[in-house]
Amino acid sequence: MYDLTGFQRDLLYVVAGQDEPHGLAIKDELENYYEKEIHHGRLYPNLDTLVDKGLIEKGSRDQRTNVYSVTRRGTREIEARREWENQYVELE
C-alpha cells in the first residue's frame, strides 16, 4: 500500500466500505469527501491501477455498468495500513 497515492488509497477505502459500488457511486463518495468534482479521467485510470495491483476486482452489473469489490489482498493491505497507523496515532 506504500506505493499508492493518497487518492488511490481513498478509492480503495471507498470500495471496501460499500457493497460492490459502481464507478459513479464511488465518484459521488469521493466528491463529498474532497468537496470538489472528480473527473472521469482521474477516477477510472486510478481504479484500473488498483485492479492491476490486485487490490480490487472489476465485474459487470450489466453491459454498461462496472462494479468493484475489494480482494483478499486489498483487505490485508488495509488491515496492515491500519496497524501501521495505530503505531503513530492514538484516538480516544
C-alpha positions as CSV (number, residue, x, y, z in Angstrom):
1,M,0.0,0.0,0.0
2,Y,3.0,2.3,0.5
3,D,3.2,2.8,-3.3
4,L,-0.4,4.0,-3.7
5,T,-1.2,7.7,-3.9
6,G,-3.5,9.2,-1.3
7,F,-6.3,9.3,-3.9
8,Q,-5.8,5.6,-4.7
9,R,-5.9,4.7,-1.0
10,D,-9.1,6.7,-0.7
11,L,-10.6,4.8,-3.6
12,L,-9.6,1.5,-2.0
13,Y,-11.3,2.5,1.3
14,V,-14.5,3.6,-0.5
15,V,-14.7,0.3,-2.5
16,A,-14.1,-1.7,0.7
17,G,-16.8,0.2,2.6
18,Q,-19.5,-0.4,0.1
19,D,-21.2,-3.5,-1.4
20,E,-19.9,-3.7,-5.0
21,P,-20.2,0.0,-5.8
22,H,-20.3,1.2,-9.4
23,G,-18.0,3.9,-10.6
24,L,-20.5,6.8,-10.2
25,A,-21.2,5.8,-6.6
26,I,-17.5,5.8,-5.9
27,K,-17.2,9.2,-7.6
28,D,-20.1,10.6,-5.5
29,E,-18.5,9.5,-2.3
30,L,-15.1,11.0,-3.1
31,E,-16.7,14.2,-4.3
32,N,-18.5,14.5,-1.0
33,Y,-15.2,13.9,0.8
34,Y,-13.0,16.1,-1.3
35,E,-15.7,18.8,-1.8
36,K,-14.9,19.1,-5.4
37,E,-15.6,17.4,-8.7
38,I,-13.7,14.2,-9.5
39,H,-13.3,13.8,-13.3
40,H,-13.7,10.5,-15.0
41,G,-10.1,10.9,-16.4
42,R,-8.8,10.8,-12.8
43,L,-11.3,8.2,-11.4
44,Y,-11.2,5.3,-13.8
45,P,-7.4,5.1,-14.5
46,N,-6.8,5.0,-10.8
47,L,-9.5,2.3,-10.3
48,D,-7.7,0.4,-13.1
49,T,-4.4,0.7,-11.3
50,L,-5.9,-0.8,-8.2
51,V,-7.3,-3.7,-10.3
52,D,-3.8,-4.2,-11.9
53,K,-2.3,-4.3,-8.4
54,G,-4.7,-7.0,-7.3
55,L,-6.3,-4.8,-4.6
56,I,-9.8,-4.6,-6.1
57,E,-11.7,-6.6,-8.7
58,K,-13.8,-5.2,-11.5
59,G,-17.0,-7.0,-12.5
60,S,-20.1,-6.2,-14.6
61,R,-23.6,-5.4,-13.4
62,D,-24.8,-5.1,-16.9
63,Q,-23.3,-4.2,-20.3
64,R,-22.8,-0.5,-19.3
65,T,-22.0,-0.7,-15.6
66,N,-18.9,-2.0,-13.9
67,V,-18.9,-2.8,-10.2
68,Y,-15.9,-3.0,-7.9
69,S,-15.1,-5.1,-4.9
70,V,-12.0,-5.4,-2.6
71,T,-9.9,-8.5,-2.9
72,R,-8.5,-10.5,0.0
73,R,-5.2,-8.9,-0.7
74,G,-6.8,-5.5,-0.6
75,T,-8.3,-6.3,2.7
76,R,-5.0,-7.5,4.1
77,E,-3.3,-4.3,2.8
78,I,-6.0,-2.1,4.5
79,E,-5.5,-4.1,7.8
80,A,-1.7,-3.7,7.6
81,R,-2.1,0.0,7.0
82,R,-4.4,0.4,10.0
83,E,-1.9,-1.4,12.2
84,W,0.9,0.8,11.0
85,E,-1.2,4.0,11.5
86,N,-2.1,2.9,15.0
87,Q,1.6,2.8,16.0
88,Y,1.6,6.6,15.5
89,V,-1.9,7.9,16.0
90,E,-3.9,7.1,19.1
91,L,-7.5,8.1,19.1
92,E,-9.5,8.2,22.3
